[in-house]
Amino acid sequence: MSYRIGDMVNKQVGIVVFTAVEVITLVVWLAIALVADDVLESIIAVIVLIVGFTVEHLITFNVIHKRPLFDFRGLPVRQKAVVSLIETGIWVVWLVLARMEIFEGLEHIVAGVVLAGLLIIEHTVSDNVFTRKRLFERLADKRTIGFSIIEAAGATIWLALIDIDFAVVGLVVLAAASFIEHNMAVNLALRDDAKVSTERSVGGT
């Protein structure tokens, strides 16, 4: 699948849009989660993640396949909802680890390392859906390591800056890391999708 100039512009606009969706989702979730003092508030925070991630993934699918950004008809909603549930669990685990006081001041780093490792799995499964493979056909693609680390590093710095009252700077770091990660993830999906399409075309001849 080759991209002309107009396609490249549309791709970048799409990436900006779903990056914004993800960043807003994470910010709202964290804002609720950090002050939650009962089960209901914690549940609301989790729902924010699930809904936000699902919308983000569906828009991403449309960007990869050059569809209108908000046309969700005919998309693999169920598969993407499963991926969103997985990603939600990963981010919850990250926050829990980052708030545990058993790592002698290294909570952010430990949580970041775990986040990076789990995101490799989530990004691989997500790419399976983007390229129309079976949901769990692959569980750990080494090509996702780089951008998984970038996303985890951005999140780690974001939370650390929030903790020292530099939330705005942290937000900029999170957004930048997410944008870079999303560009890399979309490019990977485009390459994989082109390969799958070629293989199907050859197999059908």
N, C-alpha and C positions, 0 to 999 in steps of 0.2 A: 504494500500500500504506500504510494508515494504522495507527498504533500506539496502542493503548489504554495505560492506566497500567501494567497488568500486563506488556504487551509491552515497554514502555519499560524497566521494571525488568529483565526478562529480557535485553533487549539490553545494558544496562549490565553485568550480571553476565557475560554472554558476552564482552563486550569486556575486562573485567578478566581473565577466564580466558585469552583468547588473547594479551593483552598480557603476562601473566605467562610464557606459553610462549615468546614472542619474547625477552623480557628474559633469561630463564634460558638460552635458546639462545645469545644473544649473549655473555653473561657466561662461560658454559662454553667457548664457542669461543675467545674472546679469551684466557682463562686458559691454554688449551692452546697457542694460536698464539704467544703471547708468550714461552713457554719452550721451544717446539719446537726441537729441535736435530738432527732427522733427518726424512727424507721420510715415514716412517710416522706420526710424530706430527702432521705437517702434514696428512696425508691424513685422520687421525682428526678433526682440527679441522674440516676441510671437511665430512666426513660428518655431524658434529654440526649444522652449519648446514643442510645439505640436509634432514635428517630433521626438525629442529626447525621450520624454515620450512614444510615441507610440512604438518605437523600443525597449525601455526598457521593456514595458509591454509584448510585443510579446516574447522576450527572456525569461522573467520570466515564461510565460505560458509554454514554452518549457522545462524549468528547472523542473517545477512542474510535467509535464507529461512525463519526461524522453525522450524528443525528442532532435534531434540535435539542438544546440543553434540557428543557423541561418537558419533553415529550416522553412520558414514562410508560406509554402503551407498548405491550409486547416485550418488555424488558424482563430479565430473570430476577424478579423481585424477591422470590422466596430464597434463592441462593444468596442474593446480596443481603437479605435480612439475616441469614445464618452467619455470613461473614461479619456483619455489623454486631451481632451478639458476641462473636468471638473477640472482636476488637474492643467491645465494651468491657468484657471481662479482663482483657489485658490491661487496659488503662486503669481499671479499678484496682487490680493487683499492684500496678505501679504506684498508685497513690498510697495504698496501704503500706507498702514497703518503705516509701519515702517518709512516712510519718511514724515508723517504728523506731524506738530509741534503743536498739540493741546492737547497732553497728558502729558504736563509738564515733559518732560524727560523720560516718560515711554513708548515711542513709540515702542521700541523693545519688551518689555514685552507684551503690549497689542496686537501687531501684532502676537507674538508667541502664545498667548492664542487662538486667533481667528484661527490661522493656525492649531493648534492642534484639535480644534473642527471641522473644515471643513475637515481635513484629516481623521477623524473617518468615515465620510460619504463616502469620496473617497475610502478609503481602504475597506470599506464594499462592495461598488458597484464593486470594482475591484475583490474582492474575489468571488462575485457572478459569474463573468465571468470565473475566474480560475476554479471554481468548476461546471461549465456548468449549472448554474441556470439562471433564467431570469435576465436581466440587473439590474432592480430596484426591485428585489424580496425582498431584505432587504436594509434598508437605514442607519441603525446604529446598528452595532454589538458591544456589550460592550467588546468583546475579542480584538478589534482593538484599544482600548483606550491606552493601555500601549505603543505599538510601535508608535502610532500616536504622543504621547507626546514626545517620544524619538526623532523622526524625527523633530518635531517642535522645541524642545530644541536645537538640533544640528544646525538647520537653524538660530535660534535666536543668538546663540553664534557666529556662522560664520559671520553674518552680523555685529554684535557688534565688533568683532575683526578686520574686514575689516575697520570699521570706525576709529579705533585707529592704523591703519597701521600694523596690525598683520595678514595679509591676509593668509600667509602660514600656520600659526597655526590654523586659522579659517578653512582652507581647510581640514586640518587633522581632526579637530573636526567634520566637516560635513561628511567626508568620513566614519569615525568611527561610527557615529550615523546612517548613511544610511545603513552600513553593518549590524549593530545589528538589525535595523528595518526590513531589508529585510530577515534576517534569521528567525525572528519571524513571519513575514507575510507568508513566504513560508511554514513554519511548520504548520501554521494555515490552509493554503490552502490544504496541504497534508492531514491533519486530516479530513477536510470537504469533500475533494474529495473521500477519502477512505469510509467515511460514506455514501455519495451519491451512490457510486458504490455498496456498500453492500446492500443498500435499493433497488436499481434497480434489483440486482441479486435475492433478496428475493421476490420482487414483480413479477419477471418473472418466478418464479417456480410454 
